[in-house]
Amino acid sequence: MKNFCPGLTLTLTLALAATLFLIAVPAMAQQHVRRSPHETVSAVIDGSRVMVVYGRPYTKDPKTGGPRKIWGELIPYGKIWRTGADEATLLVTEKTLVIGGVTVPAGAYTLWTLPRADGTATLIINKQIGQWGDGPRDKPNTYYNEKRDVGRVALNATTLDKPVDQFTITIDKAPAGGGLLTLAFDNKQFSVPFTVSK
């Protein structure tokens, strides 16, 4: 029997993959301890569903309630960060995206971030998914495999007037078409535009 709607098969496949991943997360969580709330953000951008599943740490210490120094301490400069908390931050797209010049085929990926002391940061899109980031603090790259990278993108950096208490990722439509992926935490915000490949 012919498939008269090829896009439907891909959509169902990605939805199934994302669902299976989300079902598997509680099983993985039994072997690891989640320290932060988790959220799923999703948007349809130019006909493509784009979804991110991530952990949302706070600026306050979860044990003491006291303030934490985020940039340079909780999130070290010059080291790979899992762009959230606990298990890897998951990006799922049902169509090919071009993120800051990097082509990202339909599928599921992990988003990593490399922040630097000069205020710049790089977004890393990686094929390996499901890994946890609770390795030793002196070995933050333990769960990151550079050989699985799809590509790296320079993020646009902004200093916020009003700090963001809880790490937040948003996916928004851009007025001129395409979308904008934004990461905000404490006094910093990083963003990158993306388009949907036709």
Secondary structure, DSSP 8 states (H G I E B T S, - for coil): ---S-HHHHHHHHHHHHHHHHHHHHHHHHTTS---S-EEEEEEEETTEEEEEEEE--BSB-TTT--B--TBTTTB-TTS-B-SSSSB--EEEESS-EEETTEEE-SEEEEEEEEE-TTS-EEEEEES--S-B--S-TT-TTTT--GGGEEEEEE-EEEEEEEEEEEEEEEEEE-TTSSEEEEEEEEEEEEEEEEEE--
